[in-house]
């Protein structure tokens, strides 16, 4: 990607904003911090509205997680990385189901912020070690029965930036790729474990042992 990536940092702690901004601008290549602020409004106006990625803290001056803000950003087509103090499995998966491309805990530092932001800018999910461990420890017994071909399509899609590339790699049409992915989503929905986004499908697949981090 020739054009420098940009991010907007939303966090109500000035030290966190400053730290994340320093990590991003010090990366190789650097990521430009278009705006930063304590309120999600900074992602909707000015330079923040044009940023490639939104790095969003879940708790902004209140006890309740900003899931509504996350939902609105995703629905507007924004690419969001959640960066939170909370490390519990349920909230992480909830954010992925709402459309966040990554859930990072604040125990995870510069390298993971950089990798997650670059992946999100490309529309790709990123699974950091803490989240991978949480997902691998999922105890859900509701695992949909995917066919071998569905699993193959799913893994190829996780490893690709486009469905067109999956079709070329597997020698099938784009419509067939879409049909397989739609059936997979339907199977997850019918099992009570919806996976409406690519990041959520990655999370579900890791939980169910369909893929491992080495596959991604």
C-alpha distance (Angstrom), angle and dihedral (degrees) to the residues before:
residue distance angle dihedral
X1 . . .
X2 3.82 . .
X3 3.79 98.6 .
X4 3.79 115.7 76.3
X5 3.78 112.6 -103.6
X6 3.79 118.5 -120.5
X7 3.79 134.8 -157.2
X8 3.78 138.9 -171.8
X9 3.81 116.4 -143.0
X10 3.82 117.8 -147.6
X11 3.81 113.6 -171.1
X12 3.80 132.6 130.1
X13 3.82 93.6 -139.2
X14 3.83 114.0 82.3
X15 3.82 92.2 -154.5
X16 3.80 91.6 55.4
X17 3.81 92.0 47.8
X18 3.79 90.5 49.9
X19 3.80 92.9 46.6
X20 3.80 95.2 48.9
X21 3.81 90.9 45.2
X22 3.81 90.1 52.3
X23 3.81 92.4 49.2
X24 3.79 92.3 49.4
X25 3.79 96.1 46.0
X26 3.82 91.5 45.5
X27 3.80 94.3 52.5
X28 3.79 124.7 110.7
X29 2.95 102.2 -91.5
X30 3.81 95.8 18.5
X31 3.80 121.7 -122.7
X32 3.78 114.2 -137.8
X33 3.81 116.6 -126.7
X34 3.80 102.2 -138.4
X35 3.82 94.1 -175.6
X36 3.79 142.0 -18.9
X37 3.77 133.0 -163.0
X38 3.77 148.9 146.1
X39 3.80 95.5 -107.6
X40 3.81 130.4 58.6
X41 3.81 88.3 -123.9
X42 3.80 87.7 82.9
X43 3.82 87.8 70.4
X44 3.81 92.1 55.5
X45 3.80 103.0 49.4
X46 3.80 138.9 49.5
X47 3.78 119.0 -11.3
X48 3.80 91.3 -15.9
X49 3.80 90.8 66.0
X50 3.81 90.0 61.1
X51 3.81 97.9 45.8
X52 3.81 117.0 123.4
X53 3.81 93.9 -135.5
X54 3.81 135.4 26.3
X55 3.82 115.0 -147.1
X56 3.79 102.9 -159.0
X57 3.78 131.2 -168.5
X58 3.80 111.1 -147.6
X59 3.80 97.1 -141.5
X60 3.78 114.0 55.9
X61 3.81 111.9 175.6
X62 3.79 93.0 -42.9
X63 3.80 144.1 71.3
X64 3.81 96.8 -112.5
X65 3.81 122.1 81.0
X66 3.80 115.3 -109.9
X67 3.80 93.8 -117.8
X68 3.80 91.9 139.9
X69 3.81 90.3 56.0
X70 3.80 90.1 48.1
X71 3.81 91.2 50.6
X72 3.80 92.7 49.9
X73 3.79 93.0 48.4
X74 3.81 92.4 50.3
X75 3.80 92.5 45.8
X76 3.81 87.9 53.7
X77 3.79 89.5 55.9
X78 3.81 97.2 -104.6
X79 3.79 120.2 149.3
X80 3.78 108.1 -128.4
X81 3.80 134.3 -165.2
X82 3.81 111.7 -169.3
X83 3.82 113.0 -144.1
X84 3.79 111.1 -171.8
X85 3.80 145.9 159.8
X86 3.81 89.2 -133.0
X87 3.79 115.7 95.6
X88 3.82 101.5 177.7
X89 3.80 118.6 126.3
X90 3.80 97.8 -129.4
X91 3.79 97.5 57.8
X92 3.81 91.7 44.5
X93 3.79 92.7 53.7
X94 3.80 91.2 43.2
X95 3.80 89.9 56.6
X96 3.81 91.5 48.9
X97 3.80 90.4 49.2
X98 3.81 89.4 52.6
X99 3.78 88.8 55.1
X100 3.81 107.8 -92.8
X101 3.79 109.4 149.5
X102 3.79 92.7 -145.2
X103 3.79 140.8 9.7
X104 3.81 113.8 -150.3
X105 3.77 126.9 179.8
X106 3.79 119.3 -140.4
X107 3.79 88.1 -115.9
X108 3.80 85.9 72.9
X109 3.75 113.8 82.0
X110 3.77 145.9 -156.7
X111 3.80 101.3 -47.2
X112 3.79 93.6 52.9
X113 3.82 92.8 46.1
X114 3.80 89.3 52.2
X115 3.81 94.9 46.7
X116 3.80 93.2 44.6
X117 3.81 92.6 48.7
X118 3.80 93.5 48.8
X119 3.79 91.6 47.4
X120 3.81 92.2 47.5
X121 3.81 91.5 50.5
X122 3.81 87.0 58.4
X123 3.81 90.9 47.2
X124 3.81 91.9 -109.1
X125 3.80 129.1 132.8
X126 3.80 120.6 -121.1
X127 3.79 123.8 -155.6
X128 3.82 114.2 -156.7
X129 3.83 120.4 -158.7
X130 3.81 96.3 -101.9
X131 3.78 92.4 52.2
X132 3.78 92.5 44.0
X133 3.80 89.8 54.6
X134 3.79 91.9 49.0
X135 3.79 92.7 49.1
X136 3.78 93.1 45.7
X137 3.78 87.8 55.2
X138 3.80 94.2 53.2
X139 3.79 111.6 133.8
X140 3.80 99.9 -157.8
X141 3.79 114.9 138.1
X142 3.81 93.2 -167.3
X143 3.77 101.3 96.4
X144 3.81 116.0 158.6
X145 3.80 117.3 -132.1
X146 3.80 106.2 -114.0
X147 3.78 121.0 -170.7
X148 3.81 120.0 -120.8
X149 3.81 89.5 -107.1
X150 3.81 92.6 49.9
X151 3.79 90.1 51.1
X152 3.81 90.6 48.4
X153 3.81 91.8 51.3
X154 3.80 90.8 46.6
X155 3.81 94.7 52.0
X156 3.80 92.2 45.2
X157 3.80 90.1 51.4
X158 3.81 91.6 50.7
X159 3.81 88.4 54.2
X160 3.81 94.7 46.8
X161 3.79 137.9 68.0
X162 3.81 93.7 -142.2
X163 3.77 142.1 31.7
X164 3.82 88.5 -132.2
X165 3.81 88.7 64.8
X166 3.82 90.4 50.2
X167 3.80 89.8 52.7
X168 3.82 91.3 50.7
X169 3.79 93.4 46.9
X170 3.80 94.1 49.8
X171 3.79 97.3 36.4
X172 3.80 94.6 -121.3
X173 3.79 134.4 117.2
X174 3.79 124.8 -91.0
X175 3.81 89.5 -117.4
X176 3.80 89.6 56.2
X177 3.80 90.5 51.8
X178 3.80 89.8 50.8
X179 3.80 91.4 47.7
X180 3.81 91.9 52.8
X181 3.81 92.1 49.0
X182 3.80 92.2 47.0
X183 3.82 90.3 52.2
X184 3.80 90.7 48.6
X185 3.81 91.3 51.9
X186 3.80 90.0 46.9
X187 3.80 91.7 51.5
X188 3.79 90.7 51.3
X189 3.80 91.4 47.1
X190 3.81 91.4 50.1
X191 3.81 89.5 51.7
X192 3.80 89.5 55.1
X193 3.80 93.8 -108.7
X194 3.79 106.2 104.8
X195 3.80 117.9 -161.9
X196 3.81 106.2 -174.2
X197 3.82 96.8 162.6
X198 3.79 136.1 49.4
X199 3.80 91.1 -113.6
X200 3.82 90.5 52.6
X201 3.81 90.4 49.9
X202 3.80 89.8 51.8
X203 3.80 89.2 52.0
X204 3.81 92.7 48.6
X205 3.80 92.9 46.4
X206 3.81 91.8 51.5
X207 3.81 90.2 47.9
X208 3.78 91.5 51.9
X209 3.80 95.7 45.8
X210 3.81 92.5 -115.8
X211 3.79 90.8 125.5
X212 3.78 136.9 12.7
X213 3.78 130.7 -150.4
X214 3.80 89.4 -100.3
X215 3.81 88.4 62.0
X216 3.80 93.6 57.4
